[in-house]
């Protein structure tokens, strides 16, 4: 089901970009930059705790970032 949803969203954005690339870009940015609602579950918490955590302040808004070290060169 997850694979279908991901492919459906990708198809929607690709078709939308044929008519208006700017509008498709706005939709994609809105979709992928908006945090999901809800609390963090135990498996998610374990995963997030394995990262280097940093908190940024922007206009009195706390933005939490996570960084994982990789083994591969970019």
Predicted model as a PDB file, atoms N, CA, C, CB and O in Angstrom, pLDDT in the B-factor column:
MODEL        1                                                                  
ATOM      1  N   UNK A   1       0.819  -1.200   0.000  1.00 72.00           N  
ATOM      2  CA  UNK A   1       0.000   0.000   0.000  1.00 72.00           C  
ATOM      3  C   UNK A   1       0.867   1.271   0.000  1.00 72.00           C  
ATOM      4  CB  UNK A   1      -0.934  -0.006   1.213  1.00 72.00           C  
ATOM      5  O   UNK A   1       0.549   2.246  -0.680  1.00 72.00           O  
ATOM      6  N   UNK A   2       1.966   1.246   0.770  1.00 76.00           N  
ATOM      7  CA  UNK A   2       2.846   2.414   0.815  1.00 76.00           C  
ATOM      8  C   UNK A   2       3.457   2.695  -0.554  1.00 76.00           C  
ATOM      9  CB  UNK A   2       3.956   2.209   1.853  1.00 76.00           C  
ATOM     10  O   UNK A   2       3.553   3.847  -0.977  1.00 76.00           O  
ATOM     11  N   UNK A   3       3.866   1.635  -1.239  1.00 87.00           N  
ATOM     12  CA  UNK A   3       4.468   1.798  -2.563  1.00 87.00           C  
ATOM     13  C   UNK A   3       3.475   2.427  -3.529  1.00 87.00           C  
ATOM     14  CB  UNK A   3       4.954   0.446  -3.108  1.00 87.00           C  
ATOM     15  O   UNK A   3       3.835   3.302  -4.317  1.00 87.00           O  
ATOM     16  N   UNK A   4       2.234   1.984  -3.466  1.00 90.00           N  
ATOM     17  CA  UNK A   4       1.205   2.540  -4.333  1.00 90.00           C  
ATOM     18  C   UNK A   4       1.009   4.026  -4.064  1.00 90.00           C  
ATOM     19  CB  UNK A   4      -0.111   1.792  -4.145  1.00 90.00           C  
ATOM     20  O   UNK A   4       0.902   4.824  -4.995  1.00 90.00           O  
ATOM     21  N   UNK A   5       0.964   4.389  -2.793  1.00 89.00           N  
ATOM     22  CA  UNK A   5       0.754   5.793  -2.427  1.00 89.00           C  
ATOM     23  C   UNK A   5       1.913   6.663  -2.916  1.00 89.00           C  
ATOM     24  CB  UNK A   5       0.594   5.933  -0.900  1.00 89.00           C  
ATOM     25  O   UNK A   5       1.689   7.753  -3.441  1.00 89.00           O  
ATOM     26  N   UNK A   6       3.138   6.192  -2.749  1.00 88.00           N  
ATOM     27  CA  UNK A   6       4.312   6.944  -3.198  1.00 88.00           C  
ATOM     28  C   UNK A   6       4.282   7.123  -4.717  1.00 88.00           C  
ATOM     29  CB  UNK A   6       5.613   6.228  -2.769  1.00 88.00           C  
ATOM     30  O   UNK A   6       4.534   8.215  -5.227  1.00 88.00           O  
ATOM     31  N   UNK A   7       3.974   6.051  -5.424  1.00 93.00           N  
ATOM     32  CA  UNK A   7       3.919   6.125  -6.889  1.00 93.00           C  
ATOM     33  C   UNK A   7       2.776   7.018  -7.357  1.00 93.00           C  
ATOM     34  CB  UNK A   7       3.763   4.723  -7.489  1.00 93.00           C  
ATOM     35  O   UNK A   7       2.919   7.738  -8.346  1.00 93.00           O  
ATOM     36  N   UNK A   8       1.642   6.980  -6.657  1.00 93.00           N  
ATOM     37  CA  UNK A   8       0.496   7.820  -7.027  1.00 93.00           C  
ATOM     38  C   UNK A   8       0.826   9.303  -6.832  1.00 93.00           C  
ATOM     39  CB  UNK A   8      -0.749   7.437  -6.191  1.00 93.00           C  
ATOM     40  O   UNK A   8       0.469  10.134  -7.667  1.00 93.00           O  
ATOM     41  N   UNK A   9       1.498   9.630  -5.746  1.00 92.00           N  
ATOM     42  CA  UNK A   9       1.891  11.027  -5.501  1.00 92.00           C  
ATOM     43  C   UNK A   9       2.886  11.482  -6.562  1.00 92.00           C  
ATOM     44  CB  UNK A   9       2.506  11.189  -4.083  1.00 92.00           C  
ATOM     45  O   UNK A   9       2.771  12.590  -7.086  1.00 92.00           O  
ATOM     46  N   UNK A  10       3.861  10.632  -6.883  1.00 92.00           N  
ATOM     47  CA  UNK A  10       4.836  10.961  -7.921  1.00 92.00           C  
ATOM     48  C   UNK A  10       4.173  11.162  -9.272  1.00 92.00           C  
ATOM     49  CB  UNK A  10       5.885   9.869  -8.022  1.00 92.00           C  
ATOM     50  O   UNK A  10       4.500  12.107  -9.991  1.00 92.00           O  
ATOM     51  N   UNK A  11       3.247  10.286  -9.623  1.00 94.00           N  
ATOM     52  CA  UNK A  11       2.517  10.407 -10.889  1.00 94.00           C  
ATOM     53  C   UNK A  11       1.717  11.707 -10.920  1.00 94.00           C  
ATOM     54  CB  UNK A  11       1.579   9.196 -11.094  1.00 94.00           C  
ATOM     55  O   UNK A  11       1.722  12.421 -11.923  1.00 94.00           O  
ATOM     56  N   UNK A  12       1.037  12.008  -9.827  1.00 94.00           N  
ATOM     57  CA  UNK A  12       0.248  13.248  -9.734  1.00 94.00           C  
ATOM     58  C   UNK A  12       1.130  14.477  -9.963  1.00 94.00           C  
ATOM     59  CB  UNK A  12      -0.446  13.346  -8.354  1.00 94.00           C  
ATOM     60  O   UNK A  12       0.776  15.367 -10.736  1.00 94.00           O  
ATOM     61  N   UNK A  13       2.281  14.521  -9.285  1.00 94.00           N  
ATOM     62  CA  UNK A  13       3.171  15.678  -9.422  1.00 94.00           C  
ATOM     63  C   UNK A  13       3.762  15.767 -10.826  1.00 94.00           C  
ATOM     64  CB  UNK A  13       4.296  15.606  -8.388  1.00 94.00           C  
ATOM     65  O   UNK A  13       3.906  16.860 -11.372  1.00 94.00           O  
ATOM     66  N   UNK A  14       4.106  14.617 -11.411  1.00 95.00           N  
ATOM     67  CA  UNK A  14       4.651  14.627 -12.775  1.00 95.00           C  
ATOM     68  C   UNK A  14       3.619  15.097 -13.793  1.00 95.00           C  
ATOM     69  CB  UNK A  14       5.152  13.236 -13.155  1.00 95.00           C  
ATOM     70  O   UNK A  14       3.950  15.879 -14.685  1.00 95.00           O  
ATOM     71  N   UNK A  15       2.382  14.640 -13.678  1.00 95.00           N  
ATOM     72  CA  UNK A  15       1.336  15.085 -14.596  1.00 95.00           C  
ATOM     73  C   UNK A  15       1.046  16.560 -14.390  1.00 95.00           C  
ATOM     74  CB  UNK A  15       0.056  14.260 -14.403  1.00 95.00           C  
ATOM     75  O   UNK A  15       0.870  17.304 -15.355  1.00 95.00           O  
ATOM     76  N   UNK A  16       0.997  16.982 -13.138  1.00 95.00           N  
ATOM     77  CA  UNK A  16       0.749  18.386 -12.825  1.00 95.00           C  
ATOM     78  C   UNK A  16       1.844  19.280 -13.415  1.00 95.00           C  
ATOM     79  CB  UNK A  16       0.662  18.586 -11.303  1.00 95.00           C  
ATOM     80  O   UNK A  16       1.567  20.390 -13.869  1.00 95.00           O  
ATOM     81  N   UNK A  17       3.083  18.791 -13.404  1.00 95.00           N  
ATOM     82  CA  UNK A  17       4.193  19.602 -13.922  1.00 95.00           C  
ATOM     83  C   UNK A  17       4.109  19.798 -15.435  1.00 95.00           C  
ATOM     84  CB  UNK A  17       5.526  18.952 -13.566  1.00 95.00           C  
ATOM     85  O   UNK A  17       4.699  20.736 -15.971  1.00 95.00           O  
ATOM     86  N   UNK A  18       3.383  18.924 -16.124  1.00 96.00           N  
ATOM     87  CA  UNK A  18       3.211  19.104 -17.564  1.00 96.00           C  
ATOM     88  C   UNK A  18       2.390  20.356 -17.877  1.00 96.00           C  
ATOM     89  CB  UNK A  18       2.539  17.872 -18.174  1.00 96.00           C  
ATOM     90  O   UNK A  18       2.577  20.992 -18.914  1.00 96.00           O  
ATOM     91  N   UNK A  19       1.479  20.699 -16.963  1.00 95.00           N  
ATOM     92  CA  UNK A  19       0.615  21.858 -17.159  1.00 95.00           C  
ATOM     93  C   UNK A  19       1.176  23.120 -16.511  1.00 95.00           C  
ATOM     94  CB  UNK A  19      -0.762  21.571 -16.605  1.00 95.00           C  
ATOM     95  O   UNK A  19       1.071  24.214 -17.067  1.00 95.00           O  
ATOM     96  N   UNK A  20       1.772  22.960 -15.335  1.00 94.00           N  
ATOM     97  CA  UNK A  20       2.347  24.110 -14.641  1.00 94.00           C  
ATOM     98  C   UNK A  20       3.475  23.630 -13.731  1.00 94.00           C  
ATOM     99  CB  UNK A  20       1.259  24.870 -13.823  1.00 94.00           C  
ATOM    100  O   UNK A  20       3.226  23.090 -12.653  1.00 94.00           O  
ATOM    101  N   UNK A  21       4.701  23.830 -14.169  1.00 94.00           N  
ATOM    102  CA  UNK A  21       5.833  23.362 -13.378  1.00 94.00           C  
ATOM    103  C   UNK A  21       5.964  24.142 -12.065  1.00 94.00           C  
ATOM    104  CB  UNK A  21       7.122  23.480 -14.189  1.00 94.00           C  
ATOM    105  O   UNK A  21       6.361  23.583 -11.043  1.00 94.00           O  
ATOM    106  N   UNK A  22       5.629  25.428 -12.101  1.00 95.00           N  
ATOM    107  CA  UNK A  22       5.708  26.237 -10.875  1.00 95.00           C  
ATOM    108  C   UNK A  22       4.703  25.760  -9.837  1.00 95.00           C  
ATOM    109  CB  UNK A  22       5.465  27.719 -11.192  1.00 95.00           C  
ATOM    110  O   UNK A  22       5.030  25.653  -8.655  1.00 95.00           O  
ATOM    111  N   UNK A  23       3.481  25.473 -10.275  1.00 95.00           N  
ATOM    112  CA  UNK A  23       2.453  25.004  -9.343  1.00 95.00           C  
ATOM    113  C   UNK A  23       2.817  23.621  -8.799  1.00 95.00           C  
ATOM    114  CB  UNK A  23       1.069  24.962 -10.036  1.00 95.00           C  
ATOM    115  O   UNK A  23       2.622  23.355  -7.613  1.00 95.00           O  
ATOM    116  N   UNK A  24       3.342  22.741  -9.651  1.00 95.00           N  
ATOM    117  CA  UNK A  24       3.752  21.408  -9.216  1.00 95.00           C  
ATOM    118  C   UNK A  24       4.886  21.519  -8.191  1.00 95.00           C  
ATOM    119  CB  UNK A  24       4.196  20.548 -10.430  1.00 95.00           C  
ATOM    120  O   UNK A  24       4.914  20.777  -7.210  1.00 95.00           O  
ATOM    121  N   UNK A  25       5.812  22.438  -8.419  1.00 94.00           N  
ATOM    122  CA  UNK A  25       6.915  22.642  -7.480  1.00 94.00           C  
ATOM    123  C   UNK A  25       6.394  23.144  -6.138  1.00 94.00           C  
ATOM    124  CB  UNK A  25       7.939  23.634  -8.057  1.00 94.00           C  
ATOM    125  O   UNK A  25       6.871  22.707  -5.090  1.00 94.00           O  
ATOM    126  N   UNK A  26       5.424  24.054  -6.155  1.00 94.00           N  
ATOM    127  CA  UNK A  26       4.826  24.555  -4.912  1.00 94.00           C  
ATOM    128  C   UNK A  26       4.139  23.428  -4.152  1.00 94.00           C  
ATOM    129  CB  UNK A  26       3.820  25.683  -5.209  1.00 94.00           C  
ATOM    130  O   UNK A  26       4.268  23.320  -2.933  1.00 94.00           O  
ATOM    131  N   UNK A  27       3.403  22.585  -4.885  1.00 94.00           N  
ATOM    132  CA  UNK A  27       2.705  21.461  -4.258  1.00 94.00           C  
ATOM    133  C   UNK A  27       3.701  20.481  -3.641  1.00 94.00           C  
ATOM    134  CB  UNK A  27       1.817  20.738  -5.287  1.00 94.00           C  
ATOM    135  O   UNK A  27       3.500  20.016  -2.519  1.00 94.00           O  
ATOM    136  N   UNK A  28       4.772  20.166  -4.367  1.00 93.00           N  
ATOM    137  CA  UNK A  28       5.775  19.230  -3.866  1.00 93.00           C  
ATOM    138  C   UNK A  28       6.469  19.801  -2.630  1.00 93.00           C  
ATOM    139  CB  UNK A  28       6.810  18.909  -4.961  1.00 93.00           C  
ATOM    140  O   UNK A  28       6.675  19.090  -1.646  1.00 93.00           O  
ATOM    141  N   UNK A  29       6.827  21.075  -2.680  1.00 92.00           N  
ATOM    142  CA  UNK A  29       7.473  21.707  -1.536  1.00 92.00           C  
ATOM    143  C   UNK A  29       6.552  21.685  -0.327  1.00 92.00           C  
ATOM    144  CB  UNK A  29       7.877  23.147  -1.870  1.00 92.00           C  
ATOM    145  O   UNK A  29       6.988  21.368   0.780  1.00 92.00           O  
ATOM    146  N   UNK A  30       5.299  22.015  -0.526  1.00 90.00           N  
ATOM    147  CA  UNK A  30       4.333  22.004   0.565  1.00 90.00           C  
ATOM    148  C   UNK A  30       4.177  20.598   1.147  1.00 90.00           C  
ATOM    149  CB  UNK A  30       2.979  22.530   0.080  1.00 90.00           C  
ATOM    150  O   UNK A  30       4.131  20.424   2.365  1.00 90.00           O  
ATOM    151  N   UNK A  31       4.098  19.613   0.277  1.00 89.00           N  
ATOM    152  CA  UNK A  31       3.897  18.230   0.719  1.00 89.00           C  
ATOM    153  C   UNK A  31       5.104  17.699   1.478  1.00 89.00           C  
ATOM    154  CB  UNK A  31       3.607  17.332  -0.476  1.00 89.00           C  
ATOM    155  O   UNK A  31       4.943  17.077   2.529  1.00 89.00           O  
ATOM    156  N   UNK A  32       6.304  17.930   0.970  1.00 87.00           N  
ATOM    157  CA  UNK A  32       7.491  17.321   1.549  1.00 87.00           C  
ATOM    158  C   UNK A  32       8.177  18.160   2.617  1.00 87.00           C  
ATOM    159  CB  UNK A  32       8.457  17.028   0.476  1.00 87.00           C  
ATOM    160  O   UNK A  32       9.106  17.676   3.263  1.00 87.00           O  
ATOM    161  N   UNK A  33       7.755  19.393   2.821  1.00 86.00           N  
ATOM    162  CA  UNK A  33       8.390  20.207   3.856  1.00 86.00           C  
ATOM    163  C   UNK A  33       7.484  20.446   5.055  1.00 86.00           C  
ATOM    164  CB  UNK A  33       8.816  21.531   3.276  1.00 86.00           C  
ATOM    165  O   UNK A  33       7.879  21.127   6.001  1.00 86.00           O  
ATOM    166  N   UNK A  34       6.284  19.898   5.028  1.00 82.00           N  
ATOM    167  CA  UNK A  34       5.364  20.045   6.144  1.00 82.00           C  
ATOM    168  C   UNK A  34       5.461  18.809   7.038  1.00 82.00           C  
ATOM    169  CB  UNK A  34       3.908  20.255   5.639  1.00 82.00           C  
ATOM    170  O   UNK A  34       5.228  17.695   6.568  1.00 82.00           O  
ATOM    171  N   UNK A  35       5.799  18.984   8.316  1.00 79.00           N  
ATOM    172  CA  UNK A  35       5.901  17.821   9.207  1.00 79.00           C  
ATOM    173  C   UNK A  35       4.552  17.129   9.385  1.00 79.00           C  
ATOM    174  CB  UNK A  35       6.451  18.246  10.572  1.00 79.00           C  
ATOM    175  O   UNK A  35       3.498  17.765   9.349  1.00 79.00           O  
ATOM    176  N   UNK A  36       4.611  15.829   9.575  1.00 78.00           N  
ATOM    177  CA  UNK A  36       3.393  15.072   9.825  1.00 78.00           C  
ATOM    178  C   UNK A  36       2.944  15.289  11.261  1.00 78.00           C  
ATOM    179  CB  UNK A  36       3.609  13.572   9.542  1.00 78.00           C  
ATOM    180  O   UNK A  36       3.764  15.516  12.152  1.00 78.00           O  
ATOM    181  N   UNK A  37       1.656  15.219  11.475  1.00 83.00           N  
ATOM    182  CA  UNK A  37       1.118  15.369  12.825  1.00 83.00           C  
ATOM    183  C   UNK A  37       1.258  14.060  13.590  1.00 83.00           C  
ATOM    184  CB  UNK A  37      -0.360  15.813  12.781  1.00 83.00           C  
ATOM    185  O   UNK A  37       1.379  12.989  12.996  1.00 83.00           O  
ATOM    186  N   UNK A  38       1.239  14.160  14.901  1.00 86.00           N  
ATOM    187  CA  UNK A  38       1.289  12.969  15.740  1.00 86.00           C  
ATOM    188  C   UNK A  38       2.555  12.925  16.566  1.00 86.00           C  
ATOM    189  CB  UNK A  38       1.184  11.722  14.893  1.00 86.00           C  
ATOM    190  O   UNK A  38       3.490  13.697  16.351  1.00 86.00           O  
ATOM    191  N   UNK A  39       2.566  12.007  17.513  1.00 89.00           N  
ATOM    192  CA  UNK A  39       3.734  11.884  18.369  1.00 89.00           C  
ATOM    193  C   UNK A  39       4.679  10.822  17.824  1.00 89.00           C  
ATOM    194  CB  UNK A  39       3.318  11.545  19.805  1.00 89.00           C  
ATOM    195  O   UNK A  39       4.301   9.998  16.992  1.00 89.00           O  
ATOM    196  N   UNK A  40       5.902  10.860  18.306  1.00 86.00           N  
ATOM    197  CA  UNK A  40       6.935   9.936  17.858  1.00 86.00           C  
ATOM    198  C   UNK A  40       6.726   8.593  18.553  1.00 86.00           C  
ATOM    199  CB  UNK A  40       8.359  10.500  18.148  1.00 86.00           C  
ATOM    200  O   UNK A  40       6.542   8.542  19.769  1.00 86.00           O  
ATOM    201  N   UNK A  41       6.756   7.504  17.776  1.00 90.00           N  
ATOM    202  CA  UNK A  41       6.605   6.163  18.333  1.00 90.00           C  
ATOM    203  C   UNK A  41       7.953   5.645  18.844  1.00 90.00           C  
ATOM    204  CB  UNK A  41       6.021   5.198  17.273  1.00 90.00           C  
ATOM    205  O   UNK A  41       8.989   6.261  18.593  1.00 90.00           O  
ATOM    206  N   UNK A  42       7.941   4.530  19.550  1.00 91.00           N  
ATOM    207  CA  UNK A  42       9.170   3.962  20.114  1.00 91.00           C  
ATOM    208  C   UNK A  42      10.204   3.613  19.039  1.00 91.00           C  
ATOM    209  CB  UNK A  42       8.838   2.720  20.924  1.00 91.00           C  
ATOM    210  O   UNK A  42      11.369   3.979  19.196  1.00 91.00           O  
ATOM    211  N   UNK A  43       9.832   2.919  17.950  1.00 90.00           N  
ATOM    212  CA  UNK A  43      10.838   2.638  16.912  1.00 90.00           C  
ATOM    213  C   UNK A  43      11.381   3.918  16.257  1.00 90.00           C  
ATOM    214  CB  UNK A  43      10.235   1.732  15.837  1.00 90.00           C  
ATOM    215  O   UNK A  43      12.567   3.998  15.935  1.00 90.00           O  
ATOM    216  N   UNK A  44      10.519   4.904  16.066  1.00 89.00           N  
ATOM    217  CA  UNK A  44      10.976   6.169  15.496  1.00 89.00           C  
ATOM    218  C   UNK A  44      11.928   6.869  16.451  1.00 89.00           C  
ATOM    219  CB  UNK A  44       9.785   7.080  15.172  1.00 89.00           C  
ATOM    220  O   UNK A  44      12.921   7.454  16.019  1.00 89.00           O  
ATOM    221  N   UNK A  45      11.637   6.814  17.735  1.00 91.00           N  
ATOM    222  CA  UNK A  45      12.481   7.438  18.745  1.00 91.00           C  
ATOM    223  C   UNK A  45      13.865   6.800  18.769  1.00 91.00           C  
ATOM    224  CB  UNK A  45      11.827   7.334  20.123  1.00 91.00           C  
ATOM    225  O   UNK A  45      14.872   7.503  18.859  1.00 91.00           O  
ATOM    226  N   UNK A  46      13.920   5.464  18.690  1.00 91.00           N  
ATOM    227  CA  UNK A  46      15.211   4.769  18.655  1.00 91.00           C  
ATOM    228  C   UNK A  46      16.021   5.203  17.444  1.00 91.00           C  
ATOM    229  CB  UNK A  46      15.006   3.243  18.636  1.00 91.00           C  
ATOM    230  O   UNK A  46      17.227   5.431  17.546  1.00 91.00           O  
ATOM    231  N   UNK A  47      15.364   5.316  16.307  1.00 91.00           N  
ATOM    232  CA  UNK A  47      16.037   5.731  15.079  1.00 91.00           C  
ATOM    233  C   UNK A  47      16.549   7.170  15.194  1.00 91.00           C  
ATOM    234  CB  UNK A  47      15.085   5.600  13.879  1.00 91.00           C  
ATOM    235  O   UNK A  47      17.693   7.449  14.835  1.00 91.00           O  
ATOM    236  N   UNK A  48      15.716   8.078  15.687  1.00 91.00           N  
ATOM    237  CA  UNK A  48      16.117   9.481  15.807  1.00 91.00           C  
ATOM    238  C   UNK A  48      17.235   9.665  16.828  1.00 91.00           C  
ATOM    239  CB  UNK A  48      14.918  10.340  16.193  1.00 91.00           C  
ATOM    240  O   UNK A  48      18.087  10.540  16.669  1.00 91.00           O  
ATOM    241  N   UNK A  49      17.234   8.847  17.871  1.00 91.00           N  
ATOM    242  CA  UNK A  49      18.282   8.956  18.887  1.00 91.00           C  
ATOM    243  C   UNK A  49      19.639   8.499  18.384  1.00 91.00           C  
ATOM    244  CB  UNK A  49      17.905   8.153  20.102  1.00 91.00           C  
ATOM    245  O   UNK A  49      20.657   8.778  19.018  1.00 91.00           O  
ATOM    246  N   UNK A  50      19.673   7.802  17.257  1.00 92.00           N  
ATOM    247  CA  UNK A  50      20.951   7.361  16.690  1.00 92.00           C  
ATOM    248  C   UNK A  50      21.614   8.462  15.846  1.00 92.00           C  
ATOM    249  CB  UNK A  50      20.738   6.106  15.833  1.00 92.00           C  
ATOM    250  O   UNK A  50      22.705   8.262  15.314  1.00 92.00           O  
ATOM    251  N   UNK A  51      20.969   9.596  15.729  1.00 94.00           N  
ATOM    252  CA  UNK A  51      21.475  10.696  14.905  1.00 94.00           C  
ATOM    253  C   UNK A  51      22.104  11.787  15.760  1.00 94.00           C  
ATOM    254  CB  UNK A  51      20.351  11.284  14.057  1.00 94.00           C  
ATOM    255  O   UNK A  51      21.919  11.837  16.976  1.00 94.00           O  
ATOM    256  N   UNK A  52      22.853  12.659  15.091  1.00 95.00           N  
ATOM    257  CA  UNK A  52      23.350  13.881  15.725  1.00 95.00           C  
ATOM    258  C   UNK A  52      22.229  14.910  15.597  1.00 95.00           C  
ATOM    259  CB  UNK A  52      24.710  14.395  15.058  1.00 95.00           C  
ATOM    260  O   UNK A  52      21.817  15.255  14.489  1.00 95.00           O  
ATOM    261  N   UNK A  53      21.745  15.394  16.727  1.00 94.00           N  
ATOM    262  CA  UNK A  53      20.583  16.282  16.759  1.00 94.00           C  
ATOM    263  C   UNK A  53      21.041  17.729  16.951  1.00 94.00           C  
ATOM    264  CB  UNK A  53      19.603  15.867  17.892  1.00 94.00           C  
ATOM    265  O   UNK A  53      21.935  18.000  17.753  1.00 94.00           O  
ATOM    266  N   UNK A  54      20.433  18.643  16.220  1.00 95.00           N  
ATOM    267  CA  UNK A  54      20.739  20.062  16.348  1.00 95.00           C  
ATOM    268  C   UNK A  54      19.436  20.839  16.286  1.00 95.00           C  
ATOM    269  CB  UNK A  54      21.727  20.533  15.237  1.00 95.00           C  
ATOM    270  O   UNK A  54      18.538  20.489  15.519  1.00 95.00           O  
ATOM    271  N   UNK A  55      19.326  21.879  17.079  1.00 95.00           N  
ATOM    272  CA  UNK A  55      18.119  22.717  17.083  1.00 95.00           C  
ATOM    273  C   UNK A  55      18.493  24.104  16.584  1.00 95.00           C  
ATOM    274  CB  UNK A  55      17.478  22.792  18.513  1.00 95.00           C  
ATOM    275  O   UNK A  55      19.383  24.757  17.129  1.00 95.00           O  
ATOM    276  N   UNK A  56      17.803  24.539  15.548  1.00 95.00           N  
ATOM    277  CA  UNK A  56      18.012  25.862  14.972  1.00 95.00           C  
ATOM    278  C   UNK A  56      16.871  26.772  15.400  1.00 95.00           C  
ATOM    279  CB  UNK A  56      18.112  25.790  13.424  1.00 95.00           C  
ATOM    280  O   UNK A  56      15.737  26.315  15.552  1.00 95.00           O  
ATOM    281  N   UNK A  57      17.154  28.040  15.595  1.00 95.00           N  
ATOM    282  CA  UNK A  57      16.112  29.011  15.911  1.00 95.00           C  
ATOM    283  C   UNK A  57      15.930  29.959  14.738  1.00 95.00           C  
ATOM    284  CB  UNK A  57      16.456  29.796  17.198  1.00 95.00           C  
ATOM    285  O   UNK A  57      16.898  30.517  14.221  1.00 95.00           O  
ATOM    286  N   UNK A  58      14.688  30.134  14.323  1.00 92.00           N  
ATOM    287  CA  UNK A  58      14.374  31.048  13.229  1.00 92.00           C  
ATOM    288  C   UNK A  58      13.063  31.737  13.572  1.00 92.00           C  
ATOM    289  CB  UNK A  58      14.283  30.297  11.851  1.00 92.00           C  
ATOM    290  O   UNK A  58      12.024  31.083  13.661  1.00 92.00           O  
ATOM    291  N   UNK A  59      13.100  33.042  13.764  1.00 92.00           N  
ATOM    292  CA  UNK A  59      11.912  33.822  14.148  1.00 92.00           C  
ATOM    293  C   UNK A  59      11.169  33.197  15.321  1.00 92.00           C  
ATOM    294  CB  UNK A  59      10.967  33.957  12.963  1.00 92.00           C  
ATOM    295  O   UNK A  59       9.952  33.017  15.268  1.00 92.00           O  
ATOM    296  N   UNK A  60      11.906  32.867  16.384  1.00 90.00           N  
ATOM    297  CA  UNK A  60      11.361  32.251  17.593  1.00 90.00           C  
ATOM    298  C   UNK A  60      10.705  30.902  17.336  1.00 90.00           C  
ATOM    299  CB  UNK A  60      10.364  33.173  18.225  1.00 90.00           C  
ATOM    300  O   UNK A  60       9.841  30.477  18.103  1.00 90.00           O  
ATOM    301  N   UNK A  61      11.106  30.231  16.272  1.00 89.00           N  
ATOM    302  CA  UNK A  61      10.590  28.911  15.924  1.00 89.00           C  
ATOM    303  C   UNK A  61      11.741  27.918  16.021  1.00 89.00           C  
ATOM    304  CB  UNK A  61       9.951  28.903  14.490  1.00 89.00           C  
ATOM    305  O   UNK A  61      12.789  28.118  15.407  1.00 89.00           O  
ATOM    306  N   UNK A  62      11.551  26.848  16.789  1.00 89.00           N  
ATOM    307  CA  UNK A  62      12.581  25.828  16.926  1.00 89.00           C  
ATOM    308  C   UNK A  62      12.453  24.829  15.779  1.00 89.00           C  
ATOM    309  CB  UNK A  62      12.475  25.110  18.300  1.00 89.00           C  
ATOM    310  O   UNK A  62      11.381  24.274  15.537  1.00 89.00           O  
ATOM    311  N   UNK A  63      13.562  24.611  15.081  1.00 88.00           N  
ATOM    312  CA  UNK A  63      13.610  23.649  13.988  1.00 88.00           C  
ATOM    313  C   UNK A  63      14.646  22.601  14.361  1.00 88.00           C  
ATOM    314  CB  UNK A  63      13.953  24.340  12.614  1.00 88.00           C  
ATOM    315  O   UNK A  63      15.824  22.921  14.526  1.00 88.00           O  
ATOM    316  N   UNK A  64      14.216  21.352  14.496  1.00 88.00           N  
ATOM    317  CA  UNK A  64      15.105  20.269  14.861  1.00 88.00           C  
ATOM    318  C   UNK A  64      15.633  19.598  13.600  1.00 88.00           C  
ATOM    319  CB  UNK A  64      14.385  19.250  15.766  1.00 88.00           C  
ATOM    320  O   UNK A  64      14.872  19.239  12.701  1.00 88.00           O  
ATOM    321  N   UNK A  65      16.945  19.436  13.553  1.00 92.00           N  
ATOM    322  CA  UNK A  65      17.568  18.756  12.411  1.00 92.00           C  
ATOM    323  C   UNK A  65      18.278  17.505  12.922  1.00 92.00           C  
ATOM    324  CB  UNK A  65      18.572  19.704  11.660  1.00 92.00           C  
ATOM    325  O   UNK A  65      18.716  17.447  14.071  1.00 92.00           O  
ATOM    326  N   UNK A  66      18.383  16.515  12.054  1.00 92.00           N  
ATOM    327  CA  UNK A  66      19.054  15.262  12.390  1.00 92.00           C  
ATOM    328  C   UNK A  66      20.086  14.966  11.314  1.00 92.00           C  
ATOM    329  CB  UNK A  66      18.034  14.088  12.524  1.00 92.00           C  
ATOM    330  O   UNK A  66      19.861  15.219  10.131  1.00 92.00           O  
ATOM    331  N   UNK A  67      21.224  14.425  11.743  1.00 93.00           N  
ATOM    332  CA  UNK A  67      22.297  14.095  10.794  1.00 93.00           C  
ATOM    333  C   UNK A  67      22.846  12.715  11.141  1.00 93.00           C  
ATOM    334  CB  UNK A  67      23.439  15.173  10.824  1.00 93.00           C  
ATOM    335  O   UNK A  67      23.176  12.433  12.293  1.00 93.00           O  
ATOM    336  N   UNK A  68      22.939  11.861  10.119  1.00 92.00           N  
ATOM    337  CA  UNK A  68      23.526  10.546  10.287  1.00 92.00           C  
ATOM    338  C   UNK A  68      24.804  10.487   9.488  1.00 92.00           C  
ATOM    339  CB  UNK A  68      22.551   9.433   9.854  1.00 92.00           C  
ATOM    340  O   UNK A  68      24.830  10.869   8.318  1.00 92.00           O  
ATOM    341  N   UNK A  69      25.877  10.006  10.119  1.00 88.00           N  
ATOM    342  CA  UNK A  69      27.147   9.843   9.427  1.00 88.00           C  
ATOM    343  C   UNK A  69      27.030   8.697   8.434  1.00 88.00           C  
ATOM    344  CB  UNK A  69      28.298   9.588  10.430  1.00 88.00           C  
ATOM    345  O   UNK A  69      26.435   7.663   8.739  1.00 88.00           O  
ATOM    346  N   UNK A  70      27.593   8.877   7.258  1.00 85.00           N  
ATOM    347  CA  UNK A  70      27.575   7.824   6.250  1.00 85.00           C  
ATOM    348  C   UNK A  70      28.942   7.181   6.094  1.00 85.00           C  
ATOM    349  CB  UNK A  70      27.109   8.377   4.917  1.00 85.00           C  
ATOM    350  O   UNK A  70      29.948   7.720   6.555  1.00 85.00           O  
ATOM    351  N   UNK A  71      28.973   6.033   5.447  1.00 84.00           N  
ATOM    352  CA  UNK A  71      30.220   5.324   5.203  1.00 84.00           C  
ATOM    353  C   UNK A  71      30.746   5.559   3.806  1.00 84.00           C  
ATOM    354  CB  UNK A  71      30.034   3.852   5.432  1.00 84.00           C  
ATOM    355  O   UNK A  71      31.881   5.194   3.497  1.00 84.00           O  
ATOM    356  N   UNK A  72      29.930   6.169   2.951  1.00 80.00           N  
ATOM    357  CA  UNK A  72      30.277   6.348   1.558  1.00 80.00           C  
ATOM    358  C   UNK A  72      30.660   7.801   1.282  1.00 80.00           C  
ATOM    359  CB  UNK A  72      29.117   5.919   0.662  1.00 80.00           C  
ATOM    360  O   UNK A  72      30.139   8.721   1.912  1.00 80.00           O  
ATOM    361  N   UNK A  73      31.575   7.994   0.335  1.00 74.00           N  
ATOM    362  CA  UNK A  73      31.926   9.357  -0.061  1.00 74.00           C  
ATOM    363  C   UNK A  73      30.847   9.874  -1.005  1.00 74.00           C  
ATOM    364  CB  UNK A  73      33.339   9.410  -0.738  1.00 74.00           C  
ATOM    365  O   UNK A  73      30.288   9.116  -1.797  1.00 74.00           O  
ATOM    366  N   UNK A  74      30.562  11.162  -0.915  1.00 61.00           N  
ATOM    367  CA  UNK A  74      29.523  11.764  -1.760  1.00 61.00           C  
ATOM    368  C   UNK A  74      29.985  11.960  -3.178  1.00 61.00           C  
ATOM    369  CB  UNK A  74      29.084  13.086  -1.194  1.00 61.00           C  
ATOM    370  O   UNK A  74      29.226  12.455  -4.011  1.00 61.00           O  
TER     371      UNK A  74                                                      
ENDMDL                                                                          
END                                                                             
